Structure formats: structure tokens, C-alpha cells
Amino acid sequence: MKTLIVIPARLASSRLPNKLLLSETGQTLLQHTYEAAAKSAAADDIVVAADDPQIAAAVQAFGGKVEMTSTEHQSGTDRLAEIAQRRPDVELFINVQGDEPEIEAVDIDTAAQLLLGQPAADMSTLATPIVDFELVSDPACVKVVFDQQKRALYFSRSPIPYAREGLDQARQAVGNQPLYYQHVGLYVYRRETLLELTAAPRPPAEIAESLEQLRALNLGKQILVGMASQASRGIDTLADYQVFVSRHSTC
């Protein structure tokens, strides 16, 4: 089964302009992500889905593979689907966000193997227990609830499940069976699922929460949830990037 990692890369960014091209470490943020993802043993190949010639030039400069995609796409998933339409030979597509320079190859492999092992499932993703309870009420931290078979039940920016007795109840669960799990935004799609998702309308829950994965649940898709080795360290703000630079600068 052929598997392709696709890194959707959009030049514009509202909170941190042109962040994928920032290079205070000696290489671009996008190159860090590309090289980290390329360590995955699950994928046969890796490509950047770019929306701007500047992104394409940056990828070519470090010897990476890149394909241009439409500037009209509203999401990274749409960008993946354009690549999928060109690649009928690929059966699994792995969506790695371009601003995840510290993504672990083992996590990519975990998500891919999870889907490979369960043919009835449509997608897979990752989660990690929340131990910092300030994140429970943070809408930027997406929570996920799943069943005993690791099938996602719902994703939300709100605290789910709701701790009726307060967060003290939730704290007692840590170390035994965590109550809250943070969603890690890495996805593996079967080709037909990816194409179906991008053709479907956005349901009210997706619009309200601004979470694409709710479209899949609305369509009745089975999303498997594996455990990530660590919480996401995506780069959203200048402060995030400066912390990253402090860990990785070669200057």
C-alpha cells in the first residue's frame, strides 16, 4: 500500500507572516518540518503542496520535493486532495502541518500503522493526555473523546468530557486513567475518504468549532485515535518561534 506524506504549505499566516520561511536557525521552518517528517518509516515518499512560488523555491533550495497547488484552497486538507487527484497510485495520505518542525517520526508511523491495521477505518489521528489543566479551558487546545476501540466520538475546543464535580475530579484521574486528551493535528487518510471530505459541505458543528475533523464524523467516518509521544509543538506565534530557535539555532 503506497503511502505519501504531504506537507500543505501556505505562505500567508495571520499571526506570524511568512512563518514557514523564517530561518533564524540557519534553515527555514519548513525545512525543519520536511526533514523531521522524512524520517518516518511508514511513508514511501514526501512532498510539499505549495501555494506560492516563494515556498516552492525554498523547498527546491534544500533539495525537497514540491508541487504547486491552487491559491484558492481554504484548508490544508483541500491542498492534500488536489495532490490526491493527481496521484491515483497512492492509497494513504499523511497530512503533516508545515509549522510542526519538531514532529516525531515515530508519531507519524503510529498513526499510519493504526490505519493500516484496521481496514474498516477511514482515517487516523493522534492524541496525548492533558496534564496541564490550564489547557482544559483553553479553546486553542482541541480536546478529543474516543471509545474503547480508540474510535473518535467528538472533538471540541470546549472541555470534554465536562467534569461535573470540577477539575479536582479530573486531576485525580491523572496517573490512572486520564480524563482529558489533547488532539494532535496529524492525520492519515485513505484516498477515497480524503476526496469525499473535500467534496462535502461543512456541517454546523464544523463551522461553530472551526474544526475540519467534525466533517468526517458528520459523514459517519471512523477516525482512529492513537497515542502521540508528546503534545504538539506547532509554531503559531513569534514567541513560539523564538522558543524553537533557542533550542535549535546553529548560529
N, C-alpha and C positions, 0 to 999 in steps of 0.2 A: 504494500500500500504506500504510494508515494506521498510524502509529506513536505510541505513548503512553509517556512517561516516568512511572513510578510510584515514589514515594519511600515505602517502608514505614516507618512512624514509630511506635515503641513507647515509651510513657512510661517504663516501668521500665528500669533499667540497673544491673546488679550492681556494676560497677566505678566508675561515675560517675552517681549518681542524677539522674534528670530531665535528663540532659545536653542533650537536644535543645532544652530551654527556657532553657538558660544564655544570658545576654545581656550579658556584660560589655563587648562591643564596641559596644553600642548597638542590636543586633538579635539575635534568637535564632540559635543554631547552625543550627536547621532552616531559618530564612530564608536564611542564607548559602548553604546547600546548594541550596535551591529556586532562588535567583536565579542561582547558578552553572550549575545544570543547565538552566535555562530559556534559556541562551544557545546551546544545541545547535540546529543547523540540521536535524538528522535527524528530530526529533520534531514531530508535529503539535500535541501538547498535553502538559501535565504536571499530575499530581495527587498529593497526599499521601494515602496509605492509613493512616488514624489508628486507634488502638485506645482512645483516651481523649478525653473532651470537652475537656480542657486543651490537647491537641495541636491539635484541630480549631479551638478558639478562637484559638490562637496563629497558625495559618495564615490564618484569616479576618481577623485583625487586620492582617496585612500585604498582604491582597488576593489571597492564593493560593487555589488550588482544593483542596478536601479532601473525602474520602469516609470515612465511618466503616466499620470492618471489625471482625470478631469479636475478642473478647479471648481466645479460646481458641486462636488460631493459635500454632504452635510456632516459626515462622520467617517471615522476610520474604517468602520465596517463596510460602508459603501465603497471605499477605496479598495478594500480586500476583494469585494465582489467583482469589481472591474478586472482585477488580476485573475480571479477565478474563471471569469468568462473567457479569458484568453488561454487558460491552462486546463483543458479538459482531462489531461493526463494526471492531474493532481487530485487526490481524494480527500486529504486532510489539510486544512489551512490553519496555521497558528498565528494569531494576532498578538504581536509584541509591540507595545507602545514605544514610540521613538524617544520619549523622555524617561525611559527606565534604564539608565546606564548601569545600574548595579543588579540587574535581573540575574538570577541564578539559573544556570543551565539545568541543574537538577530539577528546578521547578517546572521548566518547560517540558522536560522529559516526563515528569509526574503527570502533568495534565494530558500529554499526548498518550501515554500508556493507559491512562484511565479510560479514555475514549476507545482506544484500540481493543481494550479488554471487554468492552460491553457494546456489542454491535447494535443493540436496541436504542442506545442513547444517541442524541443528536449533537450535543455539544459538551464540552467540559471547561471548567474554570477552577480557580483556587480560592482558598480562604485561610485565615490564621486566627487563633484565639485572641480576643482582646483582653489585655491585662491592664492597660491604662484606661481607667474608667472615665476619664475626661472625654475620650473618643466616643463613648456610647451616645452622648447627646450631640456630637459634632456632625452636622449634615454633610460635611466633606468626607467623612468616613462612612462608606457604604457597608451596611450590615447584611448578612445573609443567614437564612434559616434553611436547614436541609433535614431530610428524614434519615432513618437508619441505613438506608441503601445509598446514602450520600447524594440523593437527588434534591436539587434546589426546590424549595417551596415558595420562597419570596426573597426579593432584595429590596432594601429600603434605606433611605437616609435617616429615617426615624429609628429610635431604639426598638429593635425587635429581637426576641420577644419582650413584651412590656413586663417589667418587674413590679408586680402589684405591691409588694412589701418594701419596695425601694432598693437602691443599689447595694445596700448591705447584704441583701439576699443574694445578689449577683456575685458579690465579692467572695462569699462563702463557697461559691461553686468553682472558683478558680483553683486549680491543683487537683480537682477531682474530675468534674465534667463541666467545662466552660459553658456559660450561658450565652455569651455573645461571640460572634465570629465576624471579623472584618473581611470583606470581599477583596480579593487581589485581582486586578483587572487584566488578567491574561486569559485568552480564550482559544479553544481549539474547536473548529467547525468541520463537519462533513460538508463536502462541496454543495450538495443539493440543499442542505439546511441554510448555508450562507446565502445562496441565491434566493431562496424563498423568503428569508428575513428581509432582505433589502427591497424586495418587491411588495412587501406587506405594508399596510398603513400603520401609523403609530397609534396604539391604544391610549385611552385616557390616563391609565396609570403611568405609562412611559412618559407622557407629556408632563404630568404633575411632578414626577420624581426626577425627570431628566435622566433616565436610566434605560439604555437600549436593551439590556438583557430582559427587561419586562415584556418586550415584544415577543421574544421567544416563548416565555411562559404563557403569554396570552394565546399563542398559536398552539399550545399544548406540547411544546417541545420539551424533551427530557434533557436537563442540564445536570451533569455530574459535577460534584464539588470535591476536589482533592485538597490535601493539606500542604500549604506552602512552607518553605523552610524559614521564611521571615516575612514580616509585613512589607508592603510596598515602600520603596524609597524613590518614588517618582519626583521629578523636578517640575514644580508648578510656579514657584516664585523666585525672585532674586536671592532671597535668604536661603532657600533650598539649594540653589546652585552654589552659593558661597560655601555652604557646609560641605557639599560634594567636592568642590575644589580643594578645600582644606584636607580632604582625605586622599586626593588623587593627583594633586599637582606635581608635575615633574620639572617645573621651572626653578 
